[in-house]
Each structure stands twice: as structure tokens, then as C-alpha cells.
Amino acid sequence: SVGGEQISSIGRGLCVLLGISLEDTQRELEHMVRKILNLRVFEDESGKHWSKSVMDKQYEVLCVSQFTLQCILKGNKPDYHMAMPTEQAECFYNNFLEQLKKAYKPELIKDGKFGAYMQVHIQNDGPVTIELESPAATVDPKQLTKLEKQQQRKEKTRTKVPSESSRERNAPRSKDDPSASSGAEGDVSSEREP
């Protein structure tokens, strides 16, 4: 719904929330179309789960463009610099819809309104939600943004083994140790959770 008016709906099928990245190309688009249409998430006639695709069952597909899926947290604040800019993304999204329609039945492909503030009502059966990503491309370190490099450094820092001095500080002290504190002993980390 947009502004209280229902603009699209489907019966049984898939609701695809599509996040378009700056780095997405025709290759990723084609991969996602194939995966979405062939993903076996429905049961067959005998009730066997994970047997049939949306095409096998002749179900519908509702696509919703959702740039917020490209969020990177900057502290506690969402940052969307990895999302494709609006004009480019709209063209990409429309191309994605056309490819879905060509590969399946056009009348069974529905969509929302690109860039609109929408109310999406999903009856998630199961509930089953599956995250699909296109195959990871090799990343050229020269192309990484400043924020991504900072995040990589933080991850490396978090996974390092504690230094000798920090192990000594965290080692339990005996009652005979004159430097032992009188407070409750515990594993207290000075690192704050994000």
C-alpha cells in the first residue's frame, strides 16, 4: 500500500525484498533472477518440503525495492552509502523486473512503487525467510572505502589474541597477593559491546 491505497498484491508465492548495491551489475541481476525463480522452498504434491520452486507451483512473485538492505552500521547509525543511487537503482530495478517477466510469466510478477514509502504486509508462511546474495566478487583493496577499511581493522583487532600484559592483568589473583583487590572477582572486559 502507498498512501493508504493498495497498489499491488499476490496470493501464494514469494515476496522479494531487493537491496541493490553500488557494485551490482548485469551478472548479479541474472544470477538473482535464476535463483529466485528456481529456489526450492515449497512442498510437492505428497507434502515433501523443500521440493518445488515458485515456477514449479505456478505461484506469484511480489518484488519490493528496499535500499535499507544495503545498510552498514556506523556506530549505531545506519549508513546507506553502499546502496546504488536512486536514478541508477530505479533503472536496475526495472531491468530486474523485466528479466523476471521474460524468464517466467509476466502476469505473475508484481511489484510495489519504486522509491515510495510503502506499507508491505507479508504473511510469512513457516515463517521462512532466506537471504540470497550473488556470488562474491574478488575485492580489490584499492576500491575499499575508508569506512570499510576501518571496519576491517576493527575486525582484525577483535580477533587478535590478548597480549602477555593483558593476560597478566586478567589472571586471577591469589588471596596472598598483596596487590589483589577486595572487590568481587570476575571476567570484566573494558571493551564495550556495539
C-alpha positions in Angstrom: 0.0 0.0 0.0 1.1 3.6 -0.7 -0.7 6.4 1.0 -3.5 4.0 2.2 -4.1 2.7 -1.3 -3.3 -0.9 -2.2 -1.2 -0.8 -5.4 -0.2 -4.5 -5.7 -0.9 -7.9 -4.1 -0.3 -11.6 -4.6 -1.6 -14.9 -3.3 0.8 -17.7 -2.6 4.3 -17.1 -3.8 7.4 -15.2 -2.9 7.9 -11.7 -1.6 11.3 -10.5 -2.8 12.9 -7.6 -0.9 15.6 -6.4 -3.2 18.6 -4.4 -2.0 20.7 -3.0 -4.8 24.3 -2.4 -4.2 26.6 0.1 -5.9 28.6 -2.8 -7.2 25.7 -4.8 -8.7 26.0 -5.5 -12.4 24.0 -7.4 -15.1 25.8 -10.5 -13.9 24.4 -10.2 -10.4 21.0 -9.4 -11.8 20.9 -12.5 -13.9 22.1 -14.7 -11.1 19.4 -13.4 -8.7 16.6 -13.9 -11.3 17.7 -17.5 -11.8 18.0 -18.1 -8.0 14.6 -16.5 -7.1 12.7 -18.5 -9.8 14.4 -21.8 -9.1 14.7 -21.7 -5.3 13.0 -24.9 -3.9 11.1 -23.6 -0.9 7.7 -25.1 -1.5 6.4 -28.6 -0.8 5.4 -31.0 -3.5 2.1 -32.8 -4.0 3.0 -35.5 -1.5 3.8 -32.9 1.2 7.6 -33.2 0.9 9.2 -29.9 2.0 11.9 -28.0 0.0 10.9 -29.7 -3.3 9.3 -27.2 -5.6 10.1 -23.7 -6.9 7.8 -20.8 -7.5 7.8 -21.7 -11.2 7.0 -25.4 -10.5 4.0 -24.3 -8.4 2.9 -21.5 -10.8 2.9 -19.1 -7.8 3.3 -15.3 -7.9 6.3 -13.1 -7.1 6.0 -9.7 -5.5 9.1 -7.5 -5.7 9.8 -4.6 -3.4 12.9 -2.4 -3.8 14.5 -2.0 -0.4 17.7 0.1 -0.2 17.9 -0.4 3.6 19.2 -3.9 3.0 22.4 -2.2 1.9 22.8 -0.7 5.4 26.2 -0.6 7.1 26.1 0.4 10.7 28.3 3.4 11.6 28.3 3.0 15.4 24.5 2.8 16.0 23.5 4.9 13.0 22.6 3.2 9.6 24.7 4.3 6.7 23.5 3.6 3.2 26.5 4.7 1.1 26.7 1.1 -0.3 23.2 1.4 -1.9 23.1 2.3 -5.5 22.0 5.9 -6.1 18.3 6.4 -6.8 18.3 7.0 -10.6 20.7 4.2 -11.3 18.9 1.9 -8.9 15.5 2.5 -10.5 16.8 1.6 -13.9 18.4 -1.6 -12.4 15.2 -2.5 -10.6 13.1 -2.1 -13.7 15.6 -4.2 -15.6 15.4 -6.8 -12.9 11.5 -6.9 -13.2 11.8 -7.3 -17.0 14.2 -10.2 -16.7 11.9 -11.9 -14.2 9.0 -11.4 -16.5 10.9 -12.8 -19.5 12.1 -15.8 -17.5 8.7 -16.6 -16.1 5.1 -15.5 -16.7 4.8 -11.6 -16.8 1.3 -11.7 -15.3 2.7 -13.5 -12.2 5.3 -10.9 -11.5 4.1 -7.9 -9.4 5.9 -5.0 -7.7 5.5 -2.1 -5.4 6.2 1.5 -6.3 9.9 2.3 -6.6 11.1 5.0 -4.1 7.7 5.3 -2.4 7.1 4.9 1.4 5.2 1.6 1.3 3.3 -0.5 3.8 4.2 -4.1 3.0 2.0 -6.7 4.6 3.7 -10.1 4.4 2.1 -13.3 5.7 5.3 -15.3 6.1 4.4 -18.9 5.9 6.6 -21.1 8.2 7.9 -18.5 8.7 10.6 -18.9 6.1 13.0 -16.1 5.2 16.0 -16.8 3.0 18.8 -14.3 2.3 20.2 -14.6 -1.2 23.4 -13.0 -2.4 25.1 -13.1 -5.7 28.5 -14.8 -5.8 31.1 -12.7 -4.0 33.4 -10.9 -6.4 37.0 -10.6 -5.6 37.6 -7.4 -3.8 40.3 -5.0 -4.9 41.7 -3.4 -1.8 42.2 -0.1 -3.7 38.4 0.0 -4.2 37.5 -0.3 -0.5 36.0 2.8 1.1 37.5 4.4 4.1 34.7 3.1 6.3 35.1 -0.5 5.0 38.9 -0.3 5.8 38.2 0.9 9.3 35.7 -2.0 9.8 38.3 -4.5 8.6 40.9 -3.1 11.0 38.3 -3.3 13.9 37.6 -7.0 13.0 41.3 -7.8 12.9 41.7 -6.1 16.3 38.8 -8.0 17.8 40.2 -11.4 16.7 43.7 -10.9 18.0 44.9 -13.0 20.9 45.3 -10.9 24.1 48.9 -9.7 24.7 51.0 -11.0 27.5 50.4 -7.9 29.6 46.7 -8.1 29.2 46.7 -11.8 30.1 48.6 -10.9 33.3 46.1 -8.2 34.2 43.2 -10.7 33.7 44.8 -13.6 35.5 43.1 -14.4 38.8 45.0 -13.2 41.9 45.5 -15.3 44.9 44.4 -14.3 48.4 48.1 -14.0 49.4 48.8 -11.5 46.6 49.2 -8.0 48.2 48.1 -6.3 45.0 44.7 -8.2 44.9 41.7 -6.1 45.2 39.0 -6.7 47.8 36.1 -6.4 45.3 34.3 -9.3 43.6 36.4 -11.1 41.0 35.0 -11.6 37.5 35.7 -11.5 33.9 35.1 -7.9 33.2 36.1 -6.6 29.8 37.0 -2.9 29.1 35.7 -3.3 25.6 32.2 -2.1 25.1 29.6 -4.0 23.1 28.5 -2.3 20.0 
